[in-house]
Amino acid sequence: MVSVATLLLLRHGRTTANADGGLAGRQPVELDETGRGQAAAVGERLKGLPLAAVVTSPLIRCRQTLELALPGTEPVVEEGLIECGYGAWEGQPLKKLAKEPLWPVVQQHPSAAVFPEGESMAAMSARAVAAVRAWDARISAEHGPEAVWLACSHGDVIKAIVADALGVHLDLFQRIVADPASVTAIRYTALRPFLVRLNDTGGDLASLVPPPRKRRRRATRATESDAAVGGGAGAAR
């Protein structure tokens, strides 16, 4: 039984830096033509969803993605969703960075990675998770359990949020994939979060909208957190 809000995490579309094999970080890189097409395509998938709120990283690639995907929407900028501060690594080719002594740490022990003149991955994870959990609590309180809301952010940020939802250590977050313009869905309950969709680049999103309250029995805080033993019947539509 669904009686909590649903968060849709949208990664921005492909950028010029993605295409060139560079690490953009917080630089003002923009979507390339492929990324613009991805943003328009995900907009078709999002069309008709009753989004209670749309929030975004302040970086231009996220704002461009939302302009193309959800024209007419005025997203709220959330600083907690900004890309990791890669510091001196920003703007560098990934092939070059792969030779740095810090690279194996980022790959194998990211919770210990602190980028030169930049942010630690642990700090990035903490502020991103705090931001989405605070927004989710606010939206649930204001709009009720049928609410669906969207946050547009970056690959590593989304991976960190997913790792938290799964209850896995940040050192395992490199096992998670968040492709450009992908959608990931999470529901936060009193007991545990549920990862409902991960790195979805083509599926129907309408099934993520909870059915109207009149079609559901009242759920207690305990039952809303219960997992479906055996896997459950899936979406009702």
C-alpha positions in Angstrom: 0.0 0.0 0.0 1.4 3.4 -1.0 0.7 6.2 1.5 3.8 8.3 1.1 4.9 10.8 -1.5 7.0 9.7 -4.5 10.3 11.3 -5.4 11.4 11.3 -9.0 15.1 11.9 -9.4 15.9 13.1 -12.9 19.5 13.4 -14.1 20.2 16.2 -16.6 20.6 15.3 -20.3 24.0 14.7 -21.9 26.3 17.7 -21.9 29.2 18.8 -24.1 31.6 17.7 -21.3 30.0 14.3 -21.1 30.4 13.9 -24.9 34.1 15.0 -24.7 35.0 12.8 -21.8 35.6 15.6 -19.4 34.6 16.2 -15.8 32.3 19.2 -15.8 31.8 19.6 -12.0 30.2 23.0 -11.3 31.3 24.6 -14.6 28.5 26.1 -16.7 28.5 23.4 -19.4 25.4 23.1 -21.4 23.4 20.3 -23.0 24.6 19.1 -26.4 22.2 18.2 -29.2 21.9 14.6 -27.9 21.2 15.9 -24.4 18.5 18.3 -25.7 16.8 15.4 -27.4 17.0 13.3 -24.2 15.4 16.1 -22.3 12.6 16.5 -24.8 12.0 12.7 -24.7 11.8 12.5 -21.0 9.4 15.4 -21.1 7.0 13.2 -23.1 7.3 10.6 -20.4 6.6 13.1 -17.7 3.7 14.7 -19.5 0.5 14.5 -17.5 2.1 13.5 -14.2 0.6 15.7 -11.4 3.9 17.0 -10.0 3.4 18.7 -6.7 6.8 20.4 -6.9 9.9 20.6 -9.2 13.2 21.4 -7.6 16.6 21.6 -9.3 20.3 22.0 -8.9 21.3 25.5 -9.7 23.6 24.5 -12.6 22.5 25.4 -16.1 22.5 21.9 -17.5 19.8 20.9 -15.0 17.8 24.1 -15.7 18.0 23.5 -19.5 16.8 19.9 -19.0 13.7 21.1 -17.2 13.1 23.9 -19.7 12.9 21.3 -22.4 11.2 18.5 -20.4 8.7 20.6 -18.5 8.1 23.9 -20.4 6.2 26.5 -18.4 7.3 25.0 -15.1 9.2 27.3 -12.7 11.5 24.9 -10.7 12.8 25.9 -7.3 16.5 26.0 -7.0 17.9 23.7 -4.3 21.6 24.3 -3.5 21.8 20.9 -1.8 21.3 19.2 -5.2 24.4 20.9 -6.8 27.1 18.7 -8.4 29.9 17.5 -6.2 32.6 20.1 -5.9 35.5 18.4 -7.7 37.7 21.4 -7.2 41.0 21.2 -9.2 39.6 18.2 -11.1 36.9 20.2 -12.8 37.4 20.6 -16.5 40.0 17.9 -16.7 39.7 14.9 -19.1 38.7 11.7 -17.3 41.5 9.8 -19.0 44.0 12.2 -17.3 42.3 12.0 -13.9 42.3 8.2 -14.0 46.1 8.4 -13.5 45.8 10.5 -10.3 46.6 8.8 -7.0 43.1 9.9 -5.8 41.4 8.0 -8.6 41.5 4.6 -6.9 40.2 6.1 -3.7 37.2 7.6 -5.6 36.5 4.2 -7.2 37.1 1.9 -4.2 36.7 4.1 -1.1 34.7 7.2 -2.0 33.7 8.0 1.5 37.4 8.9 2.1 37.7 10.9 -1.1 38.3 14.7 -0.8 38.9 16.5 -4.0 41.8 19.0 -4.1 40.4 22.5 -3.5 37.0 20.9 -3.5 34.4 18.9 -1.6 34.5 15.5 -0.1 32.1 12.8 -1.5 30.9 12.2 2.0 29.9 15.9 2.4 28.2 15.8 -1.0 26.2 12.7 0.0 25.2 14.2 3.4 23.9 17.5 2.0 22.1 15.9 -1.0 20.3 13.3 1.2 19.4 16.0 3.7 17.9 18.1 1.0 15.7 15.5 -0.6 14.5 14.1 2.7 13.6 17.6 3.9 11.7 18.4 0.6 10.0 15.0 0.7 8.7 15.6 4.3 7.5 19.0 3.4 5.7 17.9 0.3 4.1 14.9 2.1 2.8 17.3 4.8 1.5 19.9 2.3 0.2 17.7 -0.5 -0.5 14.3 1.1 0.5 10.7 0.2 -0.6 10.9 -3.4 2.0 13.6 -4.1 4.6 13.1 -6.8 7.5 15.5 -7.0 10.7 15.8 -9.1 14.2 16.8 -8.4 16.7 17.3 -11.2 20.4 16.7 -10.3 23.6 15.1 -11.3 25.0 11.5 -11.6 27.1 11.2 -8.5 24.5 13.1 -6.4 21.7 10.8 -7.5 23.9 7.7 -6.9 24.5 9.0 -3.4 20.8 9.5 -2.7 20.1 6.0 -4.0 22.8 4.5 -1.8 21.2 6.1 1.2 17.8 4.8 0.2 19.2 1.3 -0.1 20.9 1.5 3.2 24.3 0.8 1.7 27.6 2.4 2.5 28.8 5.3 0.3 31.8 3.1 -0.6 29.4 0.9 -2.6 27.7 3.8 -4.5 29.9 3.3 -7.6 27.9 0.1 -8.3 24.9 2.3 -9.1 24.3 3.8 -12.5 22.4 7.0 -13.3 22.5 7.7 -17.0 21.7 11.1 -18.6 18.0 11.9 -18.6 17.2 8.8 -16.5 14.5 8.7 -13.9 14.9 7.1 -10.5 11.9 6.8 -8.1 12.1 6.6 -4.3 9.4 6.5 -1.6 10.4 7.4 2.0 8.3 5.7 4.7 8.5 6.0 8.4 10.6 2.8 8.7 12.5 2.6 5.4 12.8 4.1 1.9 11.8 2.0 -1.1 13.7 2.2 -4.4 10.8 1.9 -6.9 12.6 2.6 -10.1 16.3 2.9 -11.0 18.0 4.5 -14.0 14.8 4.2 -16.1 15.4 5.7 -19.6 12.3 4.5 -21.4 9.6 3.0 -19.2 6.1 4.2 -18.5 6.1 6.7 -15.6 2.3 6.9 -15.1 2.4 3.8 -13.0 4.4 5.6 -10.4 1.5 7.9 -9.5 -0.4 6.5 -6.5 -4.1 5.7 -7.0 -6.6 8.2 -5.5 -7.2 7.9 -1.8 -10.8 6.7 -2.2 -9.5 3.5 -3.9 -7.2 2.6 -1.1 -7.6 1.4 2.5 -6.2 3.5 5.2 -2.6 2.5 5.9 -0.9 2.8 9.2 2.7 4.1 9.6 3.6 0.4 10.1 1.9 -1.0 7.1 3.1 1.8 4.8 6.7 0.7 5.6 6.0 -3.0 5.1 7.6 -4.7 2.1 5.5 -7.0 -0.1 6.5 -10.5 0.9 6.9 -12.5 -2.3 7.3 -9.4 -4.4 3.7 -8.1 -4.6 1.4 -7.6 -7.6 3.2 -4.4 -8.9 1.4 -1.2 -10.0 -2.3 -1.2 -10.1 -2.4 0.3 -13.6 
